Amino acid sequence: MRYAAITRRLEGLGADKWALHFAAVAKIEAGEDVVMLSIGEPDFAAPQAVAAAAIRGIEAGRVRYSSGRGEMNVLVAIAERYSRRTGRAISTDQVIFLPGTQSALFATMMALAEEGDEVIVPEPFYVTYDGIVAASGARQVPVATRPETGFHLTAAGLREAITPQSRVLLLNSPSNPSGAVLSAREIAEIGAICAEHDLWIVSDEVYDGLVFGNVAFASPFDDPVLAQRTVVVSSLSKSHAMTGYRAGWAVGPEEFSARMLPFAEAMLFGCQPFIQDAAAFALSNEFAECAGMRAALEERGRRTVDILQQGPAVRATMPEGGMFVFADIRPTGLSGEAFALGLLAEENIAVMPGEAFGKAGAGHVRISLTAPLEVLEPAVRSIAAFAGRQT
């Protein structure tokens, strides 16, 4: 039988990258006690008031078909969020509600890139990015970032990657897996090059509410000039621990939204109204639970780094944002994959190998800060001990 070319382009770019995580899940299902530090799912619950809003929606019969763009209440809430942040009037015509950042990224890339185009992606990058780019038919062009510079994309690195086929720069700040947060100055320098070469900027900002210390979040969408070539994709999955709600969006220029809407409608034609009610409520209010989660993740990051730095076999620095520590285990002489497999076998601790995030992640492992300190600290000590035995 014949299959569409997209199925060939996506071969090996799906769940295969999560093989370590699934191996850990299999051990749990077999009755073993495994510490899961492999996936970026908050161990916190969504704010109770948000859950109550979803329940009210169900009880009110908000379970029927929805608009392909989204319910007006959530479109207004998203538009107001970005109006406050940018200081500009953002219209609901610039917003499309989608089930999570992943769907928003897919729809956005399908609207902006196609066969013959190139999409530039700073590396290491989130595991689904190469699949998203491949689905569009475009070629992914990775730009390696370095641990010595905090995995920050530089304007010089971007410029070297640009060719006449370049169409899109896919940014992720705060970064998964590295925790790097681009500064306003870096965004301006990168944006100037994008403007010079007429590139779109797709800005994955799902971790924008999880920035630590004195680091300030910056977005190309907040610059009124760069906003004309920027599409923001985000969701409530991380900021509000609402991973299973699938509440995300894309925000960009009105013309972009008008052009992407038919694709979004062909793909989904609407999301559950009661979920959109909960999302609108979440976006329109402040919650102590969210502030507490952010503080807890920052403390977990500091404790993880402090413990790892006590030995010579692992190098780790405090992430600027997100919910991961991207630890350098090259002193052990092992690849990230070999380290993660050995750690799972000997210590029953699951972390993600850095190679899953591209070649620039080699020799690293991603440790998710998604366990309470009483579980996380002993696990990190075991990681450090395992690393020490390899040298």
N, C-alpha and C positions, 0 to 999 in steps of 0.2 A: 504494500500500500504506500501511497505517497503522502508526505507531510510537508507542511509549510516550512520555509527556510528559517523562520524564527525558532523552531524547535531544535534545529541544528546549532544555531547561534548560542542557544542557552544550555547546551549539553555541558554538564559538569559545573554549572554556575548556580546551582540551587542548593539543596540541603546538604550536598556533599561537603561543603565547607564547615558544617556543624557536626562532622563525624565524631569529634572528641566529646562534644556535649551529649550526643545521642548515646555514645558508649557509656557515659556516666549515668544517663537515665536508665539504660539497660541494667546497670549494676544495682541501681536503686530498686528496680522492678524485681530483681532477683533476691532482694532482701538485704542488700548491703547498705551500710551507712556511709553516704558520700556527701561531702561539703560541696555544694554547687556554687562556684564562683565563675561560671562560664557564660552566663547570659545576663543581658542588661535589663532585667525586669525588677523594678523596685520591690522590696519585701514589705513595704508599707501598703496600707489600704488607701483607697481614694477617700477624700474627705466625706464624712458621713452625710453632710448636707447635699453633696453632689449626688450621691447614691439615692438619697431621698427624692431629689428632683427627677431622676430617671424613673423611679417608682411612681411618682405622681403622674408623670407622662403616660405610663402604661395604664394606670387606673383611669386616666381621663380619655383613654381611647386613642392615644397618639401612636398608633401602630399601623397606620395605613401608608399608602404610597406618598412619596415626598417629591418635591421639585428636584430636578437634576442638578441645579446649582446649589440647593440647600434651602432650609427653612429660613424665613426672614429674620427670626429672632437670633439665630446663631450667626447669620451673615452680618447683622448689625453689631453683634458683640465682637466679632473678629475685626470688622472695620474700625470700630471704636478703639480696640486694643492697639492697632497699628497707627491710628490717628494720634493717640496719646504719645506713643513712642517716637513717632517721626516728627510730630508738630505740624503735619500736613493733614488735609482732609482726605481720608481714604474712603472711597465709595464702596458700597456693597457690590457694585458691578465689577470690582477688582478682585472679588473673593469667590472661590469655589470650595464648598465643603466636601471632603472626601474621607473614606474610612481609614484614617491613619496616614502617617508620613510616607510609608512605603507606596501606597496608592497614589498619593500626591506626586511623589517623585516619578513614578512610572508614567502617569498621565502627562506630567510636565515634559519629561524627556521625549515622549512620543510626539509632542507638539512642536519641539524645537530642533530635533536632530533626526537624520535619516541616513541611508546608505550613502557612502562617499564623504560624510562629515566626520569630524574628530571632536571628541569631548575630552577636555583636559581635567584630570582628577589628581589632586595631591595625594601622595601615598606615604604612609599606610592609610587605607580608606575602609569604610564600613563594608562588610562582606557582600552586601547585595548590589553595590554600585556597579560592578562589572556586568552583572546580569541585566540591570536596568539599561545600561548603555548598549549592550549587545542586542537587547530586544528591539531597540530603535533602528538597528542596522548600522549605527555609527561605530567608529573605532575608538576605543578608550586609549588615551595617551596619559600614562602615569607620570607624575613629577615627584621624584623621591625627595622627601624631607628627612632631616637628620636629627638624631637624639641630642647631638651637641648643641643644636639651636632650638631645642624644645619642640621639634617637629612642626615648626612654623613654615608655611609657604612663603617664599621670597619673590619679590617682583622680578629679580634676575632669573630665577628658576622658571617662572611662568613665561617670561619672554623667550627663553631658549626653546620652550616646547611648542610655541605657536608656529603653525604653517598656514598656507593659503586655505587648507581644508578645516581649520579650527572654527568651531561654531559656538561652543559652550564651555564655560568653566564651572565645574561642580564643586562648591565649597561646603565644608562642614565645620562650623565653629559654634560652640565647643566641639572638639573632634572626638569621634568614636573611631579608633580606640585610644588615641594618644592623650586626650584631655587638653590639647592646645587650643587657646583662645586668641584669635587674631585681634590686634589692636586697631584702633581707628586709623592710625597712621599707616599700618600695613594694608588695611582695607583700601585706603585712598590710593596707595601706590599700585596695588593690584588692580583696582578699578580703573585707574588711568590707562593702564595697558589694555584692559578689556575694551575701553572706549576707543583707544587708538586702533584696535584691530576689529572693532565691531563684533565683540563677543557677547553673548548672553551670559549672565551669572545666575546660576541656580544655587540658592543659599539654603542649605539644610540646617535649620535652627531649632531642632527638636530639644536641644539641651540648653537653650538660651536662658532658662530660669534656674539653671544649676551652675552658677559661676562663683568661684571661691575667692576668699581673701579680698585684696584690694584690686583684683582684676576687673576691668570694665568690659561688658559685652559691647560689640560693635557690629553693625550690619551694613552691607552696601545699599540695602533698601532704605536706610535712614538718610542717605545722601540724595537730595532731590534730583541731581543729575544722573547718578548711577541707578536710581529707582526706575528709570525708563528702560533699563536693560536687565533688571533684576526680578527674579521670581523667588519668593520665600515659600518654603514648604516647612510645615511644622505640625505639631499635634499636642494633645494633653497627656500622652502616654507617660512621659518622664516627669514633667513638672507637677502633675497631679496624681501620679501613680494610677493612671487610667488605661493601662495597656490593652485590656480586653474590651474596652468601650469602642475602640476604633474610631476615634474622633480627631480628624486632621483636616488640613486645608492647604490650598495654594493661594497666594496673594501676589499680584503683579500688575502691570499696566492693563488698562481696560481692554485694549486691543488684544493682548495676549489672552486674557480671560475669555473674551468673546470667541477667539479661535479655538481655545482648548475645550470650551464647554461642550460642543458636539461630541468630542472624543470621550469626555467624562460621562456624558449621557449614554453613548453607545456601550461603554464599559459597565456602568452601574445603574444609571438613571435613578439616583437618589439613595439616601441613607435613612435609617430608622428615625422617625421624628422624635421619639422619646429620648434617643441618644443625643440628638441635636439640642433638645431642651436641657439636658444635663450639661452639655458642653457650653451652651449659652450662659447657664447659671454659673459654671465654673469660671468662665472668662470674665464675668461681671462682678465677682466677689473675691475677697482675700480670705485665706484660710490658714489658721495656725498649724494645721497638719502639714501643709506644704512648706512653710517656713521651718518647721521642725525637721522634716525630711532633708531639706537642703543642709541644715546645720549638722545633722547626723552624718550625711554623706561626706561632708568636709572633714569632720572629726575622724571618720573611718579612713579617709585618704591619708590624713596625717599620721595616724597610728600605723597604718600599713607601711608607709614609707619609712617611718622611724624604725620599725622592726627590721625591715629588709636592709636598711643601711648599716645595721650593726655587724653584718658579716661581709666578707670580701667577694662573695660569689654572685651577688645580685646588685645591680645599680638601679636606683629608683628615685624619681623626683615627684614632688607634689603636683598632681594635675591642676591645671588652671580652671577646669570645669568638667562637668559630666559626672560619670559614676564608675570610673575605672582607673586603675593604676597600670600603666604600660611599663612592665618591668624588663630591664635589660639583663638577660641571663647569659650573654656571650662569654663572661669569664668561666662558665662551666664547660665550654667547648661543645655544648649541645645546641642543636637547632631548637627553635621554639616548639616544633612538633614533637621531637624526641623528648624534650623536657616535660611537656604536658602529658605525654603518654606514660612516661616513667612516674610522674607525680601521681597520676590516677592509679597506676598499678600498685605503687608502694604505699601511698599515703591516703588513697581514696579522696583526693581533692581534685576538683575539675576546674581548670582554667583554659582559656582559649590560646592556641598557638599563634604567635605573631604572623606567621606565614599566611594565615587565613585572610589577613588584611593587606596582602600584597608583598612584593619582594622587600620593600623598605621596612617591613615589620619583622624580617628574619632575625632570629636570635633574641626575640622578645616573647613574653607571654602577657596576655591581658587578664588582670585580676578584677573581677566585678566586686564592687563595694556593696553588695546586695545581701549582706547577712549582718545580724547584730554583732556588736563588738565582742560579746562573750563567745560567739562562734568564729568570728573573723580573726581575732587576734591569735588564738591557738593554731588556726589553719595557716596563717601567714608565718608563724614561727616554724611550722612544719615545712612550709615552702622553702624558707631560708635554710633549714637543716638539710633538706633534700639537696638543695643547690650546693651546700658546703660539701656534701659527700661525693659530688661529681668532680671536684677539683683535686 
